[in-house]
């Protein structure tokens, strides 16, 4: 019999597997946190490097390291502000949008499979 706890563990493992496969995030969750913060603000407000550094609970060094790597690998892009060229904005790329959509689909599928499991 599948319990609610087992179903929850299965969904978490499906999420972790999907993140590993689609986003290629290995031993640290800093890149995932960066992607989620940028995604969460997409279309709502511009995400600056300053916002990333202050909005995440990781060291500035760690965030800067992973941000540079993610930009060089095509996961994120930088752009200058139109009105104030001192502002640098971080945006999702097509690559990251496709990968995040795949993770969302995988997670949704995992929840649908376990929807029939009774909750306590």
C-alpha positions as CSV (number, residue, x, y, z in Angstrom):
1,X,0.0,0.0,0.0
2,X,1.2,3.4,-0.9
3,X,1.1,5.9,2.0
4,X,0.9,9.7,1.8
5,X,4.5,9.8,3.1
6,X,5.7,7.4,0.4
7,X,3.9,9.4,-2.3
8,X,5.5,12.6,-1.0
9,X,8.9,11.0,-1.1
10,X,8.3,9.8,-4.6
11,X,7.3,13.3,-5.8
12,X,10.4,14.8,-4.2
13,X,12.6,12.3,-5.8
14,X,10.9,12.9,-9.2
15,X,11.5,16.6,-8.7
16,X,15.2,16.1,-7.8
17,X,15.6,13.7,-10.7
18,X,14.0,16.2,-13.1
19,X,16.2,19.1,-11.8
20,X,19.3,17.0,-12.2
21,X,18.3,15.9,-15.7
22,X,17.0,19.1,-17.2
23,X,18.9,21.8,-15.3
24,X,22.1,19.9,-14.7
25,X,22.4,21.1,-11.2
26,X,24.7,18.9,-9.2
27,X,25.8,19.3,-5.6
28,X,24.7,22.8,-4.7
29,X,21.3,24.4,-4.9
30,X,22.6,27.9,-5.6
31,X,22.0,27.7,-9.4
32,X,18.4,26.5,-8.7
33,X,17.8,29.3,-6.3
34,X,19.1,31.8,-8.8
35,X,16.8,30.4,-11.6
36,X,13.8,30.4,-9.3
37,X,14.3,34.0,-8.1
38,X,14.7,35.2,-11.7
39,X,11.7,33.1,-12.8
40,X,9.6,34.3,-9.9
41,X,10.2,37.9,-10.9
42,X,9.9,37.4,-14.7
43,X,7.5,39.9,-16.0
44,X,6.9,41.4,-12.5
45,X,10.0,43.3,-11.9
46,X,13.5,43.5,-13.3
47,X,16.1,41.4,-11.5
48,X,19.4,43.1,-11.0
49,X,22.6,41.5,-9.8
50,X,22.2,43.5,-6.6
51,X,18.7,42.0,-6.0
52,X,20.2,38.5,-6.6
53,X,23.0,39.1,-4.1
54,X,20.7,40.4,-1.5
55,X,17.6,38.2,-2.2
56,X,19.3,34.8,-1.8
57,X,20.5,33.3,1.5
58,X,23.9,32.3,0.0
59,X,27.2,34.0,0.1
60,X,27.8,36.8,-2.4
61,X,30.9,34.8,-3.6
62,X,28.8,31.7,-4.2
63,X,26.1,33.6,-6.0
64,X,28.6,35.5,-8.2
65,X,30.4,32.3,-9.1
66,X,27.3,30.4,-10.2
67,X,25.8,33.4,-11.9
68,X,28.9,33.8,-14.1
69,X,28.9,30.1,-14.9
70,X,25.2,30.1,-15.7
71,X,25.7,33.1,-18.0
72,X,28.6,31.5,-19.8
73,X,26.6,28.2,-20.2
74,X,23.6,30.1,-21.7
75,X,21.2,29.6,-18.8
76,X,20.9,33.4,-18.0
77,X,21.6,36.6,-19.9
78,X,22.6,40.1,-18.8
79,X,21.3,43.3,-20.2
80,X,21.9,47.0,-19.4
81,X,19.1,49.3,-18.4
82,X,17.7,51.5,-21.1
83,X,17.3,54.6,-18.9
84,X,20.2,54.0,-16.5
85,X,23.1,52.1,-18.0
86,X,24.6,51.4,-14.6
87,X,21.8,48.8,-13.9
88,X,22.5,45.3,-15.1
89,X,19.5,43.0,-15.4
90,X,19.5,39.2,-15.3
91,X,17.0,37.4,-17.5
92,X,16.1,33.9,-18.4
93,X,17.2,32.5,-21.7
94,X,15.2,30.3,-24.1
95,X,17.3,27.4,-22.8
96,X,16.4,28.0,-19.2
97,X,12.7,28.6,-20.0
98,X,12.4,25.3,-21.8
99,X,14.3,23.4,-19.1
100,X,12.1,25.0,-16.3
101,X,8.9,24.1,-18.2
102,X,10.1,20.5,-18.5
103,X,10.8,20.4,-14.7
104,X,7.3,21.8,-14.1
105,X,5.7,19.2,-16.4
106,X,7.6,16.4,-14.7
107,X,6.6,17.5,-11.3
108,X,3.0,17.9,-12.4
109,X,3.0,14.4,-13.8
110,X,4.4,13.1,-10.5
111,X,1.6,14.7,-8.6
112,X,-1.0,13.4,-11.0
113,X,0.3,9.9,-10.6
114,X,0.0,10.1,-6.8
115,X,-3.3,12.0,-6.7
116,X,-5.2,8.9,-5.9
117,X,-3.2,8.4,-2.7
118,X,-5.3,9.2,0.4
119,X,-3.9,11.9,2.7
120,X,-4.0,11.3,6.5
